[in-house]
Amino acid sequence: MGSKDIFDEEDIKHIQSEYDSLTKNLLRCNKPGDRELIDKAFKVANEAHWNMRRKSGEPYVLHPIAVAKIVNQEIGLGARSIATALLHDVVEDTDYSLEDVKREFGPKIASLIDGLTKISGTYNKGTSSSMQAENFRRMLLTLSDDLRVIIIKIADRLHNMRTLDSMPENKKMKVAGETIFLYAPLANRLGLYAIKSELEDLSFKYRQPVIYEEIASKLRHGEKKYYSLINRFSLPIIEKITQSGLKFEINGRPKSIFSIWKKMQSKNVPFEEVYDVLAVRIVFDPLPGIPEKTTCWNIYSIITDTYLPKPDRLRDWISRPKPNGYEALHVTVMGPEGRWVEVQIRSKRMDEIAERGYAAHYKYKGDNTPETELDKWIKKIKMMLENPLEDPIEFLDEFKMNLFSAEIMVFTPKGTLVSLPKGASALDFAYEIHTEIGNKAIGAKINYKLNPINAMLMSGDQVEIITSEIAKPEKEWLSFVRTSKAKEGIKNALKTESVNRIQKGMEILDTRLAELGVSPNSEIVRKLILSYDVANKDELYSGIELGTINLDNLRRIIRKNPTKNVIKYWELKLLGSKKGKKEEEGEETEKEGKIDGSIPFLLRENVEDAGQSYEIAKCCNPIPGDEVVGYRSPEGAIIIHKPKCPVAIRIMSNEGNRIIAVKWAIHKLVSFLARISMTGVDRIGLVNDITNIISSELKVNMTNINISVKDGIFEGTIDLYVHHTQDLNNLILKISNVRGIDNIKRVEDFSE
């Protein structure tokens, strides 16, 4: 062991001071034995991780201490969770075993640590990418035992994201992609709102550093102005609420960088036009005998008497809380200097639930409290986890969808409320009521009007399902259902039907062969598979039962001697389907020219000479100058995506081991497809002016122009080939100066 590995006095002091800052600010650790348990866990963790360092060079034990701090001070879990956080890496990274944990700390903490320990060994699905998904699934299995495992895992991820700088580039991308894909939505679902926002911001910072820094610097630049605006905005409100006799706190801040960027994307506007960058929060102490809901609306009334509200921006989360337990009243009003300001109104209890999520939610929950949306969601996830045959990546997508932030509320004919994900169909509703109703559904009355079962539902719809005894699930149904309950119901019904069909097909074939005086055997089945060009015997039997395979020439097929060609074809088919041992066991198999993920792969002019080919992803069409990330496909090609592309985020989360750092080399020869969109006031010769700039002045090739004019307003898109983002920006600048052009921008995501 080198001298730098051995802890010196400074390291020991650092460890002690971090541990002191944890123990001096403990929350909810007042029971006898709590402090002793935490001290004992720290002693074990410190000894187990002694002389171990993180990638950044600091003592490893500082990581579990930091996770314990988040678990306690930012989330509000107690002594057992702190001890678990301190010990969460000892079983995986040191000689300390799970049995040792059980002996020293009891079965409960041991089972929590077991849930937190990553699964070692491969998950044999014949694909190396499923390992990441399977780990996540195994971790979620602990939902059925103890949700604290997930919360500590989120705290672990938060600290890893806060200290991600020391990681190599490709690892940063993998971790950041996984964070935005799974951990941030999971934190949101468990009501950990502050942590969810920080995870989103940190992931964004590593996936798109240039845009992140741009927004951050604009926020820093306007900081003084924002805070003086918030003060001016708050003064009259403070005066009026104080007169009403309420005890309250008011504070303001700009919104998170990621949420501002999301607004810029969804509304297609620059930073300066995001109207509610500012948010003010009012947190009040409830008055005895007056419901919190009444006080919220009273404060709302004071605010809207002072400032004019934006009618379509009222969000009432107090009449019906969000599925993660979040309660608040949000209103957006016109503040000083024509700036929109969002005001969030909450009681102390609501605020604690909003910031601490699950932990606070259960603190306020009595024994007789009705089942919450969070409880229902946990039940749903448990049902998903009980299906062990599902492919882990499919499960992950399914789970991701179940983290829906947007939900709709629909009513049964008798007025019972049912929550479904946004985009759900009438068929999802049918399966939500009962699997048999889903299986027999043929249509739906939505708000008393007859609709097909694939009709999309909107919040507030009243839905009645029409069923028929002869109806049965079709494969196409899978394309328009969103919930896992519906997908599972359809798949199970199709599987049962398929098994029955195969059985019947086998019986039909046996009968026909018996008529010819022939006993069925593998040789005959092989001849039939080849003659009817089907993939396997199940497909053969299904086709016979469905009538798509005609057995009229059965006698001729079974008498025919196989020719050499047929044998060759058969051998080829067999050879082609064999997998190498490594691939079978889920290990990575790579082509020659192995790439080191930590050294950026250069995207050069001449693809043939680059040592490895690359392709530009059609889903996001990056061009030189854009931030990019590479995905090494199983075939060996490198596919270039923008880091914000949904396909890339999904890959980072499911197949992080295939993500590599890539970098543009100077491009002069190769042109890349880009699209610009424009709006403006129409005039004679406007289009001519635009195309002249593109083709004559800047000598750029156009491939497609699409322009429409309505009531004197024109809008259109132009597809063109450019060498670099600089060319595109130059072009946009030139066209923006044309008389009549009101708005011009690059279209980020388009398909050819």
C-alpha positions in Angstrom: 0.0 0.0 0.0 1.5 3.4 -1.0 2.0 6.1 1.6 -0.8 8.2 0.1 -3.2 5.4 0.9 -2.5 5.5 4.7 -4.5 8.1 6.6 -2.5 11.0 8.1 -3.5 13.2 11.0 -5.3 15.6 8.7 -7.5 12.8 7.3 -8.4 11.6 10.8 -9.3 15.1 12.0 -11.4 15.6 8.8 -13.3 12.3 9.5 -14.0 13.3 13.1 -15.2 16.8 12.3 -17.6 15.5 9.7 -18.9 12.9 12.1 -19.3 15.6 14.8 -21.3 17.8 12.4 -23.7 14.8 12.0 -24.1 14.0 15.7 -24.4 17.6 16.9 -27.4 18.3 14.6 -29.4 15.0 15.0 -33.1 15.1 14.4 -35.7 12.7 15.8 -33.1 10.7 17.7 -34.3 11.1 21.3 -35.1 7.5 22.2 -32.8 5.6 24.6 -30.0 3.8 22.8 -30.3 5.9 19.6 -27.0 7.7 20.0 -25.2 4.5 21.1 -26.5 2.8 17.9 -25.2 5.6 15.7 -21.8 5.7 17.4 -21.4 1.9 17.1 -22.3 2.0 13.4 -19.8 4.8 12.8 -17.1 2.8 14.6 -17.7 -0.3 12.5 -17.9 1.7 9.2 -14.7 3.7 10.1 -12.8 0.5 10.9 -14.1 -1.3 7.8 -13.3 1.6 5.4 -9.9 2.4 7.1 -7.3 3.6 4.6 -9.8 3.4 1.7 -10.2 6.5 -0.5 -12.7 7.7 -3.0 -11.8 8.6 -6.6 -11.5 12.2 -5.4 -8.8 11.2 -2.9 -10.7 11.9 0.3 -11.2 9.1 2.9 -14.0 6.8 1.8 -15.9 6.9 5.1 -16.8 10.5 4.5 -19.3 9.3 1.9 -21.4 7.2 4.3 -21.2 10.0 6.9 -22.5 12.5 4.2 -25.3 10.0 3.2 -26.3 9.7 6.9 -26.5 13.5 7.2 -28.8 13.7 4.2 -31.0 10.9 5.5 -31.3 12.6 8.9 -31.0 16.3 8.4 -32.6 16.7 4.9 -35.1 13.9 4.9 -35.8 13.4 8.6 -35.4 9.7 9.1 -34.3 8.4 12.6 -31.4 6.5 14.2 -31.9 3.1 12.5 -31.8 4.8 9.1 -28.7 6.8 10.1 -26.9 3.6 11.2 -27.9 1.9 7.9 -26.6 4.8 5.9 -23.3 4.7 7.8 -23.0 1.0 7.1 -24.5 0.9 3.6 -21.2 0.1 1.7 -19.4 -2.2 4.2 -20.8 -5.5 3.0 -20.1 -4.7 -0.6 -16.7 -3.0 -0.4 -15.1 -4.5 2.7 -14.5 -7.9 4.5 -17.4 -7.2 6.8 -20.2 -9.6 6.0 -24.0 -9.4 6.2 -23.9 -12.1 9.0 -21.6 -9.7 10.9 -24.1 -6.9 10.5 -26.9 -9.2 11.7 -24.9 -10.3 14.7 -23.9 -6.7 15.7 -27.0 -4.7 14.7 -29.9 -7.2 14.5 -32.0 -8.5 11.5 -33.8 -5.2 10.7 -30.6 -3.2 9.8 -29.1 -6.3 8.1 -32.2 -6.6 5.8 -32.0 -2.8 5.0 -28.3 -3.2 4.1 -29.0 -6.3 2.1 -31.6 -4.3 0.1 -29.0 -1.5 -0.5 -26.1 -3.8 -1.5 -25.8 -4.0 -5.3 -26.3 -7.4 -6.8 -23.1 -9.0 -7.9 -22.8 -11.5 -10.8 -24.6 -11.1 -14.1 -28.3 -11.4 -14.8 -28.4 -14.1 -17.5 -30.8 -12.7 -20.1 -28.3 -12.9 -23.0 -27.9 -9.2 -22.9 -25.2 -7.3 -21.0 -27.4 -4.2 -20.7 -30.0 -5.7 -18.5 -27.6 -5.9 -15.5 -28.2 -2.2 -14.6 -32.0 -2.6 -15.0 -32.0 -5.8 -12.9 -30.1 -4.2 -10.1 -32.6 -1.5 -9.9 -35.5 -4.0 -9.9 -33.9 -6.0 -7.1 -33.5 -2.8 -5.1 -37.2 -2.0 -5.6 -38.2 -5.5 -4.4 -37.4 -4.1 -0.9 -40.5 -1.8 -1.3 -42.4 -4.8 0.0 -40.3 -4.8 3.2 -39.2 -1.2 3.9 -39.4 2.0 1.9 -36.5 3.3 3.9 -34.1 1.3 1.6 -35.2 3.4 -1.4 -34.9 6.7 0.6 -31.4 5.8 1.7 -30.5 4.8 -1.9 -31.8 8.2 -3.1 -29.6 10.0 -0.4 -26.6 7.9 -1.6 -27.3 9.0 -5.2 -27.6 12.6 -4.1 -24.2 12.6 -2.5 -22.7 10.8 -5.5 -24.1 13.5 -7.7 -22.8 16.2 -5.5 -19.3 14.7 -5.8 -19.4 13.5 -9.4 -16.6 15.8 -10.6 -13.9 13.3 -9.8 -15.4 10.6 -12.1 -14.3 10.0 -15.8 -16.5 11.6 -18.4 -18.4 8.4 -19.5 -19.1 7.5 -15.9 -20.5 11.0 -15.3 -22.8 10.6 -18.3 -24.0 7.2 -17.1 -24.7 8.3 -13.6 -26.3 11.6 -14.6 -28.5 9.8 -17.2 -29.7 7.2 -14.7 -30.4 10.0 -12.2 -32.7 12.0 -14.4 -34.3 8.8 -15.8 -35.1 7.1 -12.4 -33.8 8.7 -9.2 -35.3 12.2 -9.7 -38.8 10.9 -10.6 -38.5 8.4 -7.7 -37.6 11.2 -5.3 -40.6 13.2 -6.6 -42.9 10.2 -6.2 -41.9 9.8 -2.6 -42.5 13.6 -2.1 -38.8 14.5 -1.6 -39.3 17.7 -3.6 -36.1 19.6 -2.6 -34.0 16.5 -3.3 -35.8 15.9 -6.6 -35.0 19.5 -7.8 -31.3 19.2 -6.8 -31.0 15.8 -8.6 -32.5 17.3 -11.7 -30.2 20.3 -11.6 -27.1 18.2 -11.0 -27.9 15.8 -13.7 -28.5 18.7 -16.1 -25.2 20.3 -15.1 -23.3 17.1 -16.2 -25.4 16.3 -19.2 -25.5 19.8 -20.7 -22.8 21.9 -19.0 -22.9 24.7 -21.5 -26.6 25.4 -21.3 -26.6 24.8 -17.5 -23.8 27.5 -17.1 -25.6 29.9 -19.4 -28.9 29.8 -17.3 -26.9 29.8 -14.0 -24.9 32.9 -15.1 -28.1 34.7 -16.2 -29.7 33.9 -12.8 -26.5 35.1 -11.0 -26.5 38.2 -13.1 -30.1 39.1 -12.2 -29.8 38.0 -8.6 -29.9 41.5 -7.0 -32.7 42.5 -9.3 -34.7 39.3 -8.5 -34.4 39.8 -4.7 -35.4 43.5 -4.8 -38.4 42.5 -7.0 -39.4 39.8 -4.5 -39.0 42.3 -1.6 -41.2 44.9 -3.4 -43.7 42.2 -4.2 -43.8 40.8 -0.6 -44.2 44.0 1.4 -47.9 44.8 0.8 -48.7 41.0 1.3 -46.8 40.8 4.6 -48.7 43.9 5.9 -52.1 42.5 5.0 -51.4 38.9 6.3 -50.0 40.4 9.6 -53.2 42.4 10.0 -55.2 39.2 9.7 -53.5 37.9 12.9 -51.7 34.9 11.2 -48.2 33.8 12.2 -46.3 33.1 9.0 -43.0 33.1 7.1 -42.5 34.3 3.6 -39.5 33.7 1.4 -38.7 34.0 -2.3 -36.2 32.6 -4.8 -35.7 32.0 -8.5 -36.9 28.6 -9.7 -34.4 25.7 -10.3 -32.2 25.8 -13.4 -33.7 22.6 -14.7 -37.3 23.7 -14.3 -36.5 27.0 -16.1 -34.9 25.1 -18.9 -37.9 22.7 -19.2 -40.1 25.8 -19.5 -37.8 27.2 -22.2 -38.1 23.9 -24.1 -41.9 23.3 -23.7 -42.8 26.9 -24.5 -40.0 27.3 -27.1 -39.0 30.6 -25.6 -35.6 32.1 -24.6 -34.7 32.6 -20.9 -35.9 36.2 -20.9 -39.4 35.1 -21.8 -39.9 32.5 -19.1 -42.6 34.4 -17.2 -42.6 32.8 -13.8 -38.9 32.5 -13.0 -39.6 33.9 -9.5 -41.4 32.0 -6.8 -42.6 33.2 -3.4 -43.6 30.7 -0.6 -45.9 31.6 2.3 -45.8 29.1 5.2 -48.3 29.7 8.0 -49.1 28.3 11.5 -52.7 27.1 11.5 -55.2 28.9 13.8 -56.9 26.7 16.3 -60.4 25.6 15.1 -59.9 26.9 11.6 -59.2 24.3 8.8 -55.9 24.8 7.0 -57.7 24.7 3.7 -59.8 27.8 4.8 -56.7 29.7 5.8 -55.0 28.9 2.4 -58.0 30.4 0.5 -58.0 33.4 2.9 -54.3 34.1 2.0 -55.1 33.5 -1.7 -57.8 36.2 -1.4 -55.4 38.7 0.2 -52.8 38.1 -2.6 -55.4 38.4 -5.4 -56.8 41.6 -3.8 -53.3 43.0 -4.1 -52.1 41.6 -7.5 -54.0 40.4 -10.6 -53.9 36.6 -10.9 -53.3 34.7 -14.2 -56.6 32.6 -14.3 -55.1 29.5 -16.0 -52.3 29.2 -13.5 -54.2 28.4 -10.4 -53.1 25.0 -9.0 -55.3 23.6 -6.2 -53.3 20.8 -4.5 -55.2 21.1 -1.2 -58.7 19.9 -2.3 -56.9 16.9 -3.9 -53.2 16.4 -2.9 -50.7 15.1 -5.4 -50.1 11.3 -5.4 -46.9 11.9 -3.5 -48.8 13.6 -0.6 -47.9 17.2 -1.7 -50.4 19.8 -0.6 -50.3 23.5 -1.4 -52.2 26.2 -3.3 -50.2 27.8 -6.2 -51.3 31.0 -7.8 -49.4 33.1 -10.5 -49.9 36.8 -10.3 -48.7 40.0 -12.1 -46.1 41.5 -9.8 -44.1 44.8 -10.0 -42.5 45.7 -13.4 -44.8 43.4 -15.3 -43.2 40.3 -14.0 -45.2 37.1 -13.3 -44.6 35.7 -9.8 -45.7 32.2 -8.6 -46.9 32.2 -5.0 -47.1 28.9 -3.1 -49.4 28.9 0.0 -48.8 26.1 2.6 -49.3 25.3 6.3 -46.3 24.2 8.4 -47.5 20.6 8.1 -47.9 20.9 4.3 -44.4 22.5 4.1 -42.8 19.7 6.0 -44.5 17.1 3.8 -43.3 19.0 0.7 -39.7 19.2 1.8 -39.3 15.8 3.6 -41.8 13.7 1.7 -42.5 10.2 2.9 -40.9 10.5 6.3 -43.1 13.6 7.3 -46.1 12.1 5.5 -46.1 9.1 7.8 -45.3 11.3 10.9 -48.7 13.0 10.4 -50.6 9.9 9.4 -52.8 8.4 12.1 -54.0 4.8 12.3 -57.4 5.7 11.0 -56.2 7.8 8.1 -57.6 6.6 4.8 -55.3 5.0 2.3 -53.3 7.7 0.5 -52.3 7.9 -3.2 -48.7 7.0 -2.2 -50.0 3.9 -0.4 -51.9 2.9 -3.6 -48.8 3.6 -5.8 -46.6 1.3 -3.5 -49.3 -1.4 -3.9 -49.2 -1.0 -7.7 -45.4 -1.3 -7.8 -45.5 -4.4 -5.5 -47.9 -6.0 -8.1 -45.5 -5.2 -10.9 -42.6 -6.7 -8.9 -44.5 -10.0 -8.4 -44.0 -10.9 -12.1 -40.5 -12.3 -12.1 -40.5 -13.5 -15.7 -40.6 -10.0 -17.2 -37.6 -8.7 -19.0 -35.8 -6.3 -16.6 -35.5 -3.5 -19.3 -39.2 -3.8 -20.0 -39.9 -3.7 -16.3 -37.7 -0.6 -16.0 -39.7 1.2 -18.8 -42.9 0.1 -17.1 -41.7 1.3 -13.7 -40.5 4.6 -15.2 -44.0 5.1 -16.7 -45.5 4.4 -13.3 -43.5 7.3 -11.9 -45.7 9.6 -13.9 -45.6 13.1 -12.6 -48.8 13.9 -14.5 -52.0 12.0 -13.5 -55.6 12.4 -14.5 -58.6 11.8 -12.3 -61.6 10.1 -13.9 -65.0 9.0 -12.5 -66.9 5.7 -12.6 -70.6 5.9 -13.4 -71.3 5.9 -9.7 -68.9 8.8 -9.0 -65.9 6.9 -7.6 -62.6 8.6 -8.4 -59.9 6.6 -10.3 -56.4 7.9 -10.9 -54.6 7.0 -14.1 -51.5 8.2 -15.9 -51.8 11.1 -18.4 -52.5 9.6 -21.8 -54.4 6.6 -20.5 -57.2 5.1 -22.6 -60.6 3.8 -21.8 -59.1 0.3 -21.9 -56.7 1.3 -19.1 -59.7 2.4 -17.0 -61.4 -0.9 -17.7 -58.4 -2.9 -16.5 -58.1 -0.6 -13.5 -61.7 -1.5 -12.5 -61.2 -5.3 -13.0 -59.1 -7.5 -15.3 -62.2 -9.4 -16.5 -63.9 -6.1 -17.5 -60.7 -5.2 -19.5 -60.6 -8.6 -21.2 -64.3 -8.3 -22.3 -64.3 -4.6 -23.2 -65.6 -3.5 -26.6 -66.3 0.2 -26.1 -66.8 3.0 -23.6 -69.3 5.7 -22.9 -67.2 8.8 -22.0 -69.4 11.6 -20.6 -72.4 9.6 -22.0 -71.1 9.5 -25.6 -70.1 6.3 -27.2 -66.3 5.9 -27.9 -63.9 3.1 -29.0 -61.8 1.5 -26.2 -58.6 3.2 -27.4 -60.1 6.7 -26.8 -57.8 8.8 -24.7 -59.3 10.0 -21.4 -59.1 13.5 -19.9 -59.2 14.6 -16.3 -62.8 14.8 -15.1 -64.2 12.4 -17.6 -67.0 10.0 -16.4 -66.4 6.6 -18.0 -68.6 3.5 -18.4 -67.2 0.4 -20.0 -69.3 -1.6 -22.5 -68.4 -5.4 -22.4 -69.3 -8.4 -24.5 -69.0 -12.1 -23.6 -67.4 -12.9 -27.0 -64.8 -10.1 -26.8 -61.1 -11.1 -26.2 -57.8 -9.2 -26.0 -55.9 -8.4 -29.2 -52.2 -7.9 -29.6 -52.9 -4.3 -30.9 -54.3 -3.4 -27.5 -50.8 -3.3 -26.1 -50.0 -0.2 -28.3 -52.6 2.0 -26.7 -52.6 1.1 -23.0 -50.4 2.9 -20.5 -50.8 1.1 -17.1 -48.8 -2.0 -16.1 -52.1 -3.6 -14.9 -53.6 -3.3 -18.4 -50.4 -4.5 -20.1 -50.1 -7.5 -17.7 -53.8 -8.4 -18.2 -53.5 -8.3 -22.0 -50.2 -10.3 -22.1 -51.6 -13.0 -19.7 -54.7 -13.4 -21.8 -52.8 -13.6 -25.0 -50.4 -16.1 -23.5 -53.2 -18.3 -22.4 -54.9 -18.1 -25.8 -51.6 -18.9 -27.5 -51.0 -22.0 -25.3 -54.5 -23.2 -26.2 -54.0 -22.5 -29.9 -50.7 -24.4 -29.9 -52.4 -27.3 -28.2 -55.3 -27.4 -30.7 -52.9 -27.0 -33.7 -50.9 -30.0 -32.4 -54.1 -32.1 -32.1 -55.2 -31.1 -35.6 -51.8 -32.2 -37.1 -51.8 -35.5 -35.1 -55.2 -36.3 -36.5 -54.2 -35.5 -40.1 -51.0 -37.5 -39.8 -53.0 -40.5 -38.3 -55.3 -40.4 -41.4 -52.1 -40.8 -43.6 -51.0 -43.7 -41.3 -48.0 -41.7 -40.1 -46.8 -41.2 -36.4 -45.7 -37.7 -35.6 -41.9 -37.3 -35.0 -39.3 -34.6 -34.9 -38.2 -35.3 -38.5 -41.7 -34.6 -39.9 -42.0 -31.5 -37.8 -38.7 -30.3 -39.1 -39.8 -30.8 -42.7 -43.0 -28.9 -42.1 -41.2 -26.0 -40.4 -38.9 -25.7 -43.5 -41.8 -26.1 -46.0 -44.0 -23.5 -44.5 -41.1 -21.2 -43.6 -42.0 -20.7 -40.0 -39.5 -20.0 -37.2 -40.4 -22.8 -34.8 -42.9 -25.5 -34.0 -45.1 -23.2 -31.9 -45.6 -21.0 -34.9 -46.4 -24.0 -37.0 -49.1 -25.3 -34.6 -50.6 -21.8 -34.2 -50.8 -21.4 -37.9 -52.5 -24.7 -38.3 -55.1 -23.8 -35.7 -55.7 -20.3 -37.2 -56.0 -21.8 -40.7 -53.1 -19.8 -42.1 -51.2 -23.0 -42.8 -53.0 -25.3 -45.2 -52.4 -29.0 -44.7 -53.8 -30.2 -48.1 -50.4 -31.0 -49.4 -49.2 -32.7 -46.2 -48.6 -36.1 -47.9 -46.3 -34.6 -50.5 -44.2 -32.7 -47.9 -43.6 -35.6 -45.6 -42.6 -37.9 -48.5 -40.2 -35.4 -50.0 -36.5 -36.1 -49.5 -34.5 -33.1 -48.2 -32.1 -31.7 -50.8 -28.6 -30.5 -50.1 -29.8 -26.9 -50.3 -32.4 -27.4 -47.6 -29.8 -29.0 -45.3 -27.5 -26.2 -45.9 -30.2 -23.7 -45.1 -31.1 -25.6 -42.0 -27.5 -25.6 -40.8 -27.2 -21.9 -41.5 -30.2 -21.2 -39.5 -28.9 -23.1 -36.6 -25.4 -21.6 -36.8 -26.8 -18.1 -37.1 -28.9 -18.5 -34.0 -26.0 -19.6 -31.8 -24.5 -17.1 -29.4 -21.0 -17.0 -28.1 -20.5 -18.1 -24.5 -19.7 -14.6 -23.4 -22.8 -13.1 -25.0 -24.9 -15.9 -23.5 -23.7 -15.1 -20.0 -24.4 -11.4 -20.3 -20.8 -10.3 -20.7 -19.8 -7.6 -23.1 -18.6 -8.7 -26.4 -16.9 -6.0 -28.4 -15.5 -5.8 -31.9 -11.9 -5.0 -32.6 -10.8 -1.5 -31.9 -11.9 -1.4 -28.3 -12.6 2.1 -27.1 -11.6 3.4 -23.7 -14.7 5.2 -22.4 -12.7 7.7 -20.4 -10.9 9.1 -23.5 -13.2 11.0 -25.8 -13.6 9.3 -29.2 -13.0 11.9 -31.9 -15.7 12.3 -34.5 -13.5 12.9 -37.6 -14.2 13.9 -41.2 -13.4 10.6 -42.9 -15.4 7.9 -41.3 -13.5 5.1 -43.1 -10.2 6.2 -41.6 -11.6 6.8 -38.1 -10.8 3.3 -36.9 -14.4 2.8 -36.0 -17.6 4.0 -37.7 -20.1 6.4 -36.2 -23.7 7.4 -37.1 -25.7 10.5 -36.3 -28.9 9.6 -34.4 -32.0 10.4 -36.4 -34.0 11.0 -33.2 -32.1 14.2 -32.3 -29.8 15.1 -35.3 -26.8 16.6 -33.5 -24.4 18.7 -35.6 -20.8 19.7 -34.9 -20.7 22.2 -32.1 -23.6 20.6 -30.2 -22.9 18.8 -26.9 -22.9 15.1 -27.7 -22.6 11.6 -26.2 -21.8 8.3 -27.8 -23.6 5.0 -27.6 -21.6 1.9 -28.6 -24.2 -0.4 -30.2 -23.8 -4.2 -29.9 -22.9 -4.2 -33.6 -19.9 -2.0 -32.9 -21.0 1.3 -34.5 -21.0 4.4 -32.4 -24.3 6.3 -32.5 -24.1 10.0 -31.6 -26.9 11.6 -29.6 -27.5 14.9 -27.9 -27.4 14.2 -24.1 -30.9 15.6 -23.6 -32.4 13.3 -26.3 -35.0 11.1 -24.6 -33.6 8.0 -26.4 -30.1 8.9 -25.0 -31.4 9.3 -21.5 -33.1 5.9 -21.7 -29.9 4.3 -23.0 -27.8 6.0 -20.2 -30.1 4.5 -17.6 -30.5 1.0 -19.1 -27.2 0.4 -20.9 -24.8 2.8 -19.1 -21.9 0.5 -19.8 -22.2 1.3 -23.5 -22.0 5.1 -23.1 -18.7 6.7 -24.3 -17.3 10.2 -24.3 -17.2 11.7 -27.8 -15.8 14.9 -29.2 -16.2 16.7 -32.5 -13.0 17.1 -34.6 -13.1 20.1 -37.0 -15.6 19.4 -39.8 -15.2 21.1 -43.1 -16.1 18.4 -45.6 -19.1 16.7 -44.1 -22.5 18.4 -44.0 -25.2 17.8 -41.4 -28.9 18.2 -41.6 -30.5 20.9 -39.5 -33.9 22.5 -39.4 -34.8 26.2 -38.6 -38.3 27.5 -38.0 -39.5 31.0 -38.5 -42.6 33.2 -37.9 -43.3 36.7 -39.1 -45.5 39.2 -40.9 -45.9 38.3 -44.6 -44.9 40.7 -47.3 -44.1 40.4 -51.0 -40.6 39.1 -51.6 -40.0 37.9 -48.0 -39.4 34.2 -49.0 -37.1 35.3 -51.8 -35.0 37.4 -49.4 -34.6 34.4 -47.0 -33.7 31.9 -49.7 -31.2 34.4 -51.2 -29.3 34.7 -47.9 -29.2 30.9 -47.5 -28.1 29.9 -51.0 -26.2 33.0 -52.4 -24.7 34.8 -49.4 -23.9 31.8 -47.2 -23.8 29.1 -49.9 -25.8 26.6 -47.8 -27.7 23.8 -49.5 -31.4 23.7 -48.7 -33.2 20.4 -49.0 -36.8 21.2 -47.9 -38.9 24.4 -47.5 -42.3 24.4 -45.9 -44.0 27.7 -45.6 -47.7 28.6 -44.9 -49.4 32.0 -44.6 -52.7 32.7 -42.8 -54.3 36.1 -42.2 -51.0 37.9 -43.0 -48.9 35.8 -40.6 -46.4 33.4 -42.1 -44.7 30.5 -40.5 -42.4 27.9 -41.9 -39.5 25.5 -41.6 -36.4 25.0 -43.8 -34.2 21.9 -43.8 -30.6 22.6 -44.7 -27.1 21.1 -44.6 -24.5 22.8 -42.5 -20.9 22.0 -41.3 -21.1 23.4 -37.7 -23.4 25.1 -35.2 -21.4 28.3 -35.9 -22.7 28.2 -39.6 -26.2 27.7 -38.3 -26.0 30.5 -35.7 -24.5 32.8 -38.4 -27.4 32.0 -40.7 -30.1 32.5 -38.0 -28.5 35.9 -37.2 -28.6 37.0 -40.8 -32.2 35.9 -41.4 -33.4 37.5 -38.1 -32.4 40.9 -39.6 -34.7 40.4 -42.6 -37.7 42.8 -42.4 -40.9 41.0 -41.3 -39.1 38.2 -39.5 -40.4 38.1 -35.9 -38.9 34.9 -34.5 -36.3 32.4 -35.9 -34.8 29.4 -34.1 -33.3 26.0 -34.6 -35.6 23.1 -34.3 -33.8 20.7 -31.9 -35.7 17.5 -32.3 -37.0 16.4 -35.7 -37.1 13.3 -37.8 -36.1 13.3 -41.4 
